[in-house]
Amino acid sequence: MNFPHFGRRTTNIGLAAMLAGALVACNKPAEPSASSASAPATPAAPAAADQLIPTFVFGIANEPRTLDPAYVYDGDTLRILDQIYETLVKLKPGTAEIVPGLASAHTVSEDGKTYQFTLREGVKFHDGTPFNAAAVCFNFDRLYNFKDVQQTLSLSTFWQNVFGGFATQDLPSSPKSSLYASCEASDDHTAVLNLTKPSSALIPALASRYFGIVSPAAIKEYGDSVEISGASFSFPGKFGTEHPTGTGAFKFDKWQRGDKLVLARNDTYWGNKASIQSLIFKAIPDGPARRQALESGEIDGYDAAAPQDVEALRTAGYLVVERPGYNVGYVGFQNKTPPMDNVKVRQALSHALNREALVRSQYPAGAKLATQFLTTHVPGFNPDLKSYSYDPELARKMLAEAGHPNPTIEFWYPTGVSRAYMPDPKAIMEAYKADLEKVGVNVVVKAVPWTPEYVAGLQQGKAPMYIVGRLGTYADASDFLDSLFINGRMATSPEIIAGLAAARTEVNLEKRAEQYQKISAEIMALAPGVPFVSAPTHLVFKAGTKGFVASPIAQESMASVHH
């Protein structure tokens, strides 16, 4: 993995290669038209007008709350954003290699604090307004100037993880300082981004769809306001709910709440135009129901097929595409209230969980036992680090030594969600509940809807023990670790926080990897949780589907899909 070198000028974004190698589909469909199961390394050429697929329906688990990239965190919505918006740099299809996006090239100053982006010409937003340097700077300034509730971590998570604070600190919980200094439009096609300090993670982060470039005109006309509504948020600003406007291969058409969201082919798209005329996302919360919808022809594909369904679907002739496990599933411990504030209790609970048995029983072939909060794909992964062994006797002993021989612990698990790292959250909870009861823990189970209560509850530190995971959004260790251990949800220390900050600004890649290896060891000693799996995901499409390219970071365009 190569990042831009701050000691010299960098002119070709494609030099930042990460996790190269295209993914391939895993089955050989029965129909001759789908005899090739290999996913192409690059998108297929656009179909002729008379070859367009009239409609393609993709099943998702959860309906979006908004299509404004600034406020989005869930995977289903991110999939939709991938079709509407584009970023300055992007990932080469099938890889985590950084290639040109809306910017054709960039340069970095000698001190690593100034990035100059050369922008593509002739690109327009879906509303017909021009994409230019002023639009780029508007996007950065918009996020930097978020006010009040917009600074809530659950809303602006990604900005805070990458850039830190805002122009004003309206919430006490908001970071005080920001990586962002300013953005300047030198001319229509040159945007200059100024930082307060070097950041070796910036370019990989900018490939994330959270930094999808939105239309300034649409934001100004329709608004991007957000309000607290009970335990959740509402979006009176209509940009994200009625007028999401980007530069992507698809544009927003209509949203029938509770049923489907429809995107239309962008006929004026600057790149290869989509092969699908109408792309429909249909919310089907129940996993078995999504499979039934595919088999009945109601939908044409869906993500996160249940592990037990994969082989049967492959045998039946459906196109099954495997996405490798760029994720870490873990049991998290809230660290602020007894008994979870006791490191020895957390270590004991870590020894109580039979991780290997759970991975064997709940996950498909290809799932790997996680030893830390980084995947093996990320520079900084510590190959020598061992996780807590399964040792019930030791767990009982440590609980007694900690003064909590029979603790009562509330254990949260989410409903209405399925992820690669937790295909069946209830089953995972039940397996671990049995492990905990064997060492004398009285487990109080709490089932909580994923959106929005579960996610908000975890961010607010309400769950003493919980199941969740981290899906990498860009290929850098900071993406995994900063969000978990700087913002305070999990057990950490001033030394770990300082180490993470130092690693983010370290420009020597070898030294940087060593720093992250050391930090991972320090994190695991604190037992903030138990990483247990890095699991592949399987997408399923009807026979005859071609052109889909899986991404290790699940950042996937539907524009090249054809029959």
MARTIBA-6301 format. One record per residue (C-alpha): residue number from 1; residue in one letter; x, y, z. Coordinates in steps of 0.5 Angstrom, whole numbers, plus 500, padded with zeros to 3 digits. Each point is the difference from the previous one (the first is absolute). Example, Ala and Ser with C-alpha at 12.3 -4.5 7.8 and 13.67 -1.06 7.14 Angstrom:
1, A, 525, 491, 516;
2, S, 502, 507, 498;
//
This chain:
1, M, 500, 500, 500;
2, N, 503, 507, 498;
3, F, 498, 506, 502;
4, P, 502, 507, 497;
5, H, 507, 502, 502;
6, F, 500, 506, 503;
7, G, 507, 501, 499;
8, R, 499, 501, 492;
9, R, 495, 502, 495;
10, T, 495, 495, 499;
11, T, 496, 501, 493;
12, N, 497, 493, 499;
13, I, 494, 498, 504;
14, G, 501, 493, 498;
15, L, 507, 499, 503;
16, A, 496, 499, 507;
17, A, 499, 492, 499;
18, M, 496, 497, 505;
19, L, 498, 492, 501;
20, A, 500, 500, 492;
21, G, 497, 494, 497;
22, A, 493, 499, 497;
23, L, 495, 496, 503;
24, V, 496, 494, 497;
25, A, 494, 497, 500;
26, C, 499, 493, 503;
27, N, 495, 496, 496;
28, K, 499, 498, 493;
29, P, 493, 501, 499;
30, A, 496, 494, 496;
31, E, 498, 505, 495;
32, P, 504, 501, 494;
33, S, 500, 507, 500;
34, A, 503, 500, 507;
35, S, 505, 495, 499;
36, S, 506, 505, 502;
37, A, 500, 501, 507;
38, S, 506, 505, 500;
39, A, 499, 507, 502;
40, P, 503, 505, 495;
41, A, 506, 504, 503;
42, T, 497, 506, 497;
43, P, 493, 502, 498;
44, A, 497, 497, 494;
45, A, 499, 505, 494;
46, P, 493, 504, 500;
47, A, 494, 496, 497;
48, A, 497, 503, 493;
49, A, 494, 504, 501;
50, D, 496, 494, 498;
51, Q, 503, 495, 505;
52, L, 499, 504, 506;
53, I, 497, 496, 506;
54, P, 493, 503, 501;
55, T, 500, 499, 507;
56, F, 505, 496, 505;
57, V, 498, 499, 507;
58, F, 504, 499, 506;
59, G, 498, 498, 507;
60, I, 503, 504, 506;
61, A, 498, 499, 508;
62, N, 499, 507, 502;
63, E, 497, 506, 497;
64, P, 504, 506, 500;
65, R, 499, 506, 505;
66, T, 503, 505, 495;
67, L, 504, 500, 494;
68, D, 505, 505, 502;
69, P, 507, 497, 500;
70, A, 502, 505, 506;
71, Y, 495, 496, 505;
72, V, 500, 493, 497;
73, Y, 503, 494, 504;
74, D, 496, 494, 498;
75, G, 503, 495, 495;
76, D, 493, 500, 496;
77, T, 500, 507, 499;
78, L, 507, 501, 498;
79, R, 499, 495, 494;
80, I, 494, 505, 498;
81, L, 505, 506, 501;
82, D, 505, 496, 495;
83, Q, 496, 501, 494;
84, I, 498, 507, 501;
85, Y, 506, 504, 503;
86, E, 508, 499, 498;
87, T, 506, 502, 503;
88, L, 506, 504, 499;
89, V, 504, 493, 500;
90, K, 497, 493, 500;
91, L, 502, 493, 500;
92, K, 501, 496, 494;
93, P, 495, 495, 499;
94, G, 501, 494, 504;
95, T, 506, 502, 504;
96, A, 501, 506, 505;
97, E, 505, 503, 495;
98, I, 500, 507, 500;
99, V, 498, 503, 493;
100, P, 498, 507, 497;
101, G, 493, 502, 501;
102, L, 497, 506, 499;
103, A, 507, 503, 501;
104, S, 505, 497, 494;
105, A, 506, 502, 504;
106, H, 503, 503, 507;
107, T, 506, 502, 503;
108, V, 502, 501, 507;
109, S, 505, 505, 503;
110, E, 506, 499, 503;
111, D, 498, 501, 507;
112, G, 494, 495, 499;
113, K, 495, 506, 501;
114, T, 497, 502, 493;
115, Y, 497, 496, 495;
116, Q, 498, 502, 493;
117, F, 495, 497, 496;
118, T, 500, 500, 493;
119, L, 492, 499, 498;
120, R, 497, 497, 494;
121, E, 497, 505, 495;
122, G, 493, 499, 497;
123, V, 497, 497, 506;
124, K, 493, 502, 503;
125, F, 495, 499, 506;
126, H, 494, 496, 498;
127, D, 496, 507, 501;
128, G, 505, 503, 494;
129, T, 504, 504, 504;
130, P, 508, 500, 499;
131, F, 504, 496, 504;
132, N, 506, 504, 501;
133, A, 505, 502, 506;
134, A, 495, 505, 503;
135, A, 496, 494, 501;
136, V, 505, 496, 503;
137, C, 502, 505, 505;
138, F, 493, 501, 502;
139, N, 499, 493, 502;
140, F, 506, 500, 504;
141, D, 498, 507, 503;
142, R, 493, 497, 501;
143, L, 502, 494, 505;
144, Y, 505, 505, 503;
145, N, 495, 505, 502;
146, F, 495, 495, 503;
147, K, 496, 503, 506;
148, D, 497, 497, 506;
149, V, 496, 493, 499;
150, Q, 504, 499, 494;
151, Q, 506, 499, 504;
152, T, 497, 494, 503;
153, L, 505, 494, 500;
154, S, 494, 496, 497;
155, L, 499, 505, 494;
156, S, 507, 502, 498;
157, T, 504, 494, 502;
158, F, 504, 500, 494;
159, W, 502, 507, 500;
160, Q, 502, 500, 507;
161, N, 504, 493, 499;
162, V, 504, 503, 494;
163, F, 500, 508, 502;
164, G, 499, 501, 507;
165, G, 496, 506, 502;
166, F, 496, 506, 497;
167, A, 500, 507, 499;
168, T, 497, 501, 507;
169, Q, 499, 495, 506;
170, D, 493, 500, 501;
171, L, 500, 494, 503;
172, P, 504, 498, 506;
173, S, 501, 493, 497;
174, S, 503, 503, 494;
175, P, 507, 500, 498;
176, K, 504, 506, 502;
177, S, 504, 500, 494;
178, S, 500, 499, 493;
179, L, 504, 497, 494;
180, Y, 497, 505, 495;
181, A, 503, 507, 499;
182, S, 497, 502, 494;
183, C, 498, 499, 493;
184, E, 501, 504, 494;
185, A, 498, 500, 493;
186, S, 506, 503, 496;
187, D, 496, 499, 493;
188, D, 494, 496, 498;
189, H, 504, 494, 500;
190, T, 505, 500, 505;
191, A, 498, 499, 508;
192, V, 505, 501, 505;
193, L, 499, 497, 507;
194, N, 504, 503, 506;
195, L, 501, 496, 506;
196, T, 502, 502, 507;
197, K, 505, 494, 500;
198, P, 502, 494, 496;
199, S, 496, 494, 499;
200, S, 502, 494, 497;
201, A, 493, 497, 500;
202, L, 497, 506, 496;
203, I, 500, 497, 493;
204, P, 497, 493, 502;
205, A, 495, 504, 504;
206, L, 497, 504, 494;
207, A, 499, 494, 496;
208, S, 494, 498, 505;
209, R, 493, 502, 498;
210, Y, 499, 504, 506;
211, F, 504, 505, 496;
212, G, 495, 500, 494;
213, I, 500, 507, 497;
214, V, 493, 503, 500;
215, S, 497, 505, 496;
216, P, 501, 507, 504;
217, A, 494, 503, 496;
218, A, 495, 494, 502;
219, I, 503, 501, 508;
220, K, 498, 507, 499;
221, E, 494, 499, 497;
222, Y, 497, 494, 504;
223, G, 504, 501, 507;
224, D, 504, 495, 504;
225, S, 497, 501, 507;
226, V, 499, 494, 505;
227, E, 497, 500, 507;
228, I, 499, 496, 506;
229, S, 494, 496, 499;
230, G, 499, 496, 507;
231, A, 505, 495, 500;
232, S, 502, 501, 493;
233, F, 501, 505, 495;
234, S, 495, 503, 494;
235, F, 502, 504, 494;
236, P, 496, 506, 499;
237, G, 505, 502, 494;
238, K, 498, 497, 494;
239, F, 506, 499, 496;
240, G, 502, 493, 503;
241, T, 492, 497, 500;
242, E, 497, 503, 494;
243, H, 506, 503, 496;
244, P, 507, 497, 500;
245, T, 504, 502, 495;
246, G, 507, 498, 498;
247, T, 504, 499, 493;
248, G, 499, 492, 500;
249, A, 498, 495, 495;
250, F, 493, 500, 503;
251, K, 496, 506, 503;
252, F, 494, 500, 505;
253, D, 493, 498, 497;
254, K, 495, 499, 505;
255, W, 500, 497, 507;
256, Q, 493, 496, 502;
257, R, 501, 500, 508;
258, G, 499, 493, 502;
259, D, 501, 497, 494;
260, K, 505, 502, 495;
261, L, 505, 505, 498;
262, V, 501, 501, 492;
263, L, 506, 503, 497;
264, A, 501, 502, 492;
265, R, 505, 499, 495;
266, N, 504, 507, 500;
267, D, 500, 500, 492;
268, T, 505, 506, 500;
269, Y, 505, 497, 505;
270, W, 507, 502, 498;
271, G, 503, 492, 500;
272, N, 497, 494, 498;
273, K, 493, 500, 501;
274, A, 496, 495, 503;
275, S, 497, 494, 497;
276, I, 494, 500, 505;
277, Q, 494, 505, 498;
278, S, 497, 500, 507;
279, L, 503, 497, 506;
280, I, 496, 498, 506;
281, F, 502, 499, 507;
282, K, 494, 496, 504;
283, A, 500, 500, 507;
284, I, 499, 493, 503;
285, P, 502, 499, 507;
286, D, 500, 493, 501;
287, G, 506, 496, 497;
288, P, 496, 494, 498;
289, A, 495, 504, 497;
290, R, 505, 503, 495;
291, R, 502, 493, 498;
292, Q, 493, 499, 498;
293, A, 499, 506, 497;
294, L, 506, 498, 495;
295, E, 497, 493, 499;
296, S, 493, 503, 498;
297, G, 503, 505, 496;
298, E, 498, 506, 504;
299, I, 507, 503, 500;
300, D, 507, 498, 496;
301, G, 505, 500, 506;
302, Y, 502, 501, 507;
303, D, 505, 501, 505;
304, A, 502, 496, 506;
305, A, 497, 493, 498;
306, A, 500, 496, 506;
307, P, 506, 495, 501;
308, Q, 495, 494, 500;
309, D, 497, 502, 493;
310, V, 506, 502, 496;
311, E, 502, 493, 497;
312, A, 492, 498, 499;
313, L, 500, 507, 496;
314, R, 506, 498, 496;
315, T, 498, 493, 498;
316, A, 493, 503, 498;
317, G, 504, 504, 495;
318, Y, 500, 507, 503;
319, L, 506, 504, 499;
320, V, 503, 500, 507;
321, V, 506, 506, 501;
322, E, 504, 499, 506;
323, R, 503, 507, 503;
324, P, 506, 498, 505;
325, G, 500, 502, 507;
326, Y, 502, 507, 501;
327, N, 496, 501, 506;
328, V, 501, 498, 508;
329, G, 495, 497, 504;
330, Y, 500, 501, 507;
331, V, 497, 500, 507;
332, G, 501, 507, 503;
333, F, 500, 502, 508;
334, Q, 498, 506, 502;
335, N, 505, 503, 505;
336, K, 497, 505, 504;
337, T, 496, 497, 505;
338, P, 501, 494, 505;
339, P, 502, 494, 499;
340, M, 502, 502, 493;
341, D, 504, 505, 502;
342, N, 505, 495, 503;
343, V, 505, 498, 495;
344, K, 501, 493, 504;
345, V, 492, 499, 499;
346, R, 501, 502, 492;
347, Q, 506, 495, 500;
348, A, 496, 494, 503;
349, L, 494, 501, 495;
350, S, 505, 500, 495;
351, H, 502, 493, 502;
352, A, 493, 498, 501;
353, L, 498, 500, 493;
354, N, 501, 494, 495;
355, R, 502, 504, 494;
356, E, 502, 494, 496;
357, A, 494, 496, 501;
358, L, 496, 506, 498;
359, V, 503, 502, 494;
360, R, 500, 492, 497;
361, S, 492, 500, 502;
362, Q, 498, 507, 498;
363, Y, 504, 502, 494;
364, P, 501, 497, 493;
365, A, 507, 497, 497;
366, G, 505, 506, 499;
367, A, 499, 503, 507;
368, K, 506, 501, 504;
369, L, 501, 501, 507;
370, A, 501, 507, 502;
371, T, 506, 501, 505;
372, Q, 500, 508, 500;
373, F, 495, 506, 498;
374, L, 504, 500, 493;
375, T, 499, 495, 494;
376, T, 506, 497, 497;
377, H, 500, 504, 494;
378, V, 502, 507, 504;
379, P, 507, 502, 501;
380, G, 501, 500, 507;
381, F, 497, 493, 501;
382, N, 504, 497, 506;
383, P, 501, 493, 498;
384, D, 503, 498, 506;
385, L, 494, 502, 504;
386, K, 496, 495, 504;
387, S, 493, 501, 502;
388, Y, 497, 497, 507;
389, S, 500, 492, 500;
390, Y, 493, 497, 502;
391, D, 501, 498, 507;
392, P, 494, 500, 504;
393, E, 504, 498, 507;
394, L, 505, 506, 499;
395, A, 494, 504, 499;
396, R, 496, 498, 506;
397, K, 507, 501, 504;
398, M, 501, 507, 497;
399, L, 493, 502, 502;
400, A, 500, 498, 507;
401, E, 507, 503, 500;
402, A, 497, 507, 498;
403, G, 494, 499, 505;
404, H, 495, 499, 495;
405, P, 499, 492, 501;
406, N, 493, 500, 497;
407, P, 499, 507, 496;
408, T, 493, 502, 497;
409, I, 501, 502, 493;
410, E, 495, 503, 495;
411, F, 502, 497, 493;
412, W, 497, 504, 494;
413, Y, 499, 497, 493;
414, P, 497, 504, 494;
415, T, 494, 498, 496;
416, G, 498, 502, 493;
417, V, 507, 499, 498;
418, S, 505, 495, 497;
419, R, 507, 501, 498;
420, A, 506, 496, 498;
421, Y, 503, 501, 507;
422, M, 493, 498, 503;
423, P, 496, 496, 495;
424, D, 495, 498, 506;
425, P, 501, 504, 506;
426, K, 495, 497, 504;
427, A, 504, 493, 499;
428, I, 507, 503, 502;
429, M, 497, 503, 506;
430, E, 497, 494, 502;
431, A, 506, 496, 499;
432, Y, 504, 505, 504;
433, K, 495, 500, 506;
434, A, 501, 493, 501;
435, D, 507, 501, 500;
436, L, 499, 505, 505;
437, E, 496, 496, 505;
438, K, 505, 495, 500;
439, V, 504, 504, 504;
440, G, 495, 503, 505;
441, V, 498, 506, 496;
442, N, 492, 502, 501;
443, V, 499, 503, 493;
444, V, 494, 504, 498;
445, V, 498, 500, 493;
446, K, 498, 507, 497;
447, A, 497, 500, 492;
448, V, 501, 507, 497;
449, P, 498, 502, 493;
450, W, 506, 501, 496;
451, T, 498, 507, 497;
452, P, 500, 505, 504;
453, E, 500, 497, 507;
454, Y, 505, 495, 500;
455, V, 505, 504, 496;
456, A, 499, 506, 504;
457, G, 500, 496, 507;
458, L, 507, 498, 498;
459, Q, 502, 507, 499;
460, Q, 497, 502, 506;
461, G, 504, 495, 504;
462, K, 493, 497, 503;
463, A, 501, 492, 498;
464, P, 505, 497, 505;
465, M, 501, 494, 496;
466, Y, 498, 500, 492;
467, I, 501, 497, 493;
468, V, 503, 504, 495;
469, G, 505, 501, 495;
470, R, 504, 504, 495;
471, L, 500, 500, 493;
472, G, 506, 504, 497;
473, T, 498, 506, 496;
474, Y, 507, 501, 497;
475, A, 507, 496, 500;
476, D, 503, 503, 506;
477, A, 501, 498, 508;
478, S, 498, 507, 502;
479, D, 493, 498, 497;
480, F, 499, 494, 505;
481, L, 503, 503, 506;
482, D, 499, 507, 500;
483, S, 493, 500, 500;
484, L, 500, 495, 506;
485, F, 505, 502, 505;
486, I, 500, 508, 499;
487, N, 493, 501, 501;
488, G, 500, 497, 506;
489, R, 494, 494, 499;
490, M, 505, 495, 502;
491, A, 506, 499, 505;
492, T, 506, 504, 498;
493, S, 505, 504, 504;
494, P, 504, 507, 498;
495, E, 506, 496, 498;
496, I, 496, 496, 495;
497, I, 496, 507, 497;
498, A, 507, 503, 500;
499, G, 503, 494, 496;
500, L, 494, 500, 495;
501, A, 501, 508, 499;
502, A, 507, 499, 499;
503, A, 499, 494, 495;
504, R, 495, 504, 496;
505, T, 506, 505, 498;
506, E, 506, 496, 499;
507, V, 502, 500, 493;
508, N, 505, 494, 500;
509, L, 496, 494, 499;
510, E, 504, 495, 503;
511, K, 500, 504, 507;
512, R, 493, 501, 499;
513, A, 498, 493, 499;
514, E, 505, 498, 507;
515, Q, 496, 506, 503;
516, Y, 493, 496, 499;
517, Q, 503, 494, 502;
518, K, 502, 502, 507;
519, I, 493, 504, 501;
520, S, 496, 494, 498;
521, A, 504, 496, 505;
522, E, 499, 505, 505;
523, I, 492, 500, 499;
524, M, 499, 493, 500;
525, A, 504, 500, 507;
526, L, 494, 505, 502;
527, A, 495, 495, 498;
528, P, 495, 505, 497;
529, G, 496, 494, 497;
530, V, 502, 494, 496;
531, P, 501, 500, 493;
532, F, 498, 493, 497;
533, V, 499, 500, 493;
534, S, 501, 503, 493;
535, A, 495, 497, 495;
536, P, 499, 500, 493;
537, T, 493, 502, 497;
538, H, 496, 497, 494;
539, L, 496, 504, 496;
540, V, 495, 496, 495;
541, F, 497, 502, 493;
542, K, 496, 496, 496;
543, A, 503, 496, 494;
544, G, 502, 504, 494;
545, T, 503, 506, 504;
546, K, 506, 502, 498;
547, G, 505, 506, 501;
548, F, 499, 501, 508;
549, V, 507, 501, 503;
550, A, 500, 499, 508;
551, S, 505, 504, 504;
552, P, 503, 498, 506;
553, I, 498, 507, 504;
554, A, 492, 499, 497;
555, Q, 501, 506, 495;
556, E, 497, 497, 494;
557, S, 497, 504, 494;
558, M, 494, 496, 497;
559, A, 501, 504, 493;
560, S, 503, 494, 497;
561, V, 495, 495, 502;
562, H, 497, 497, 493;
563, H, 497, 494, 498;
//
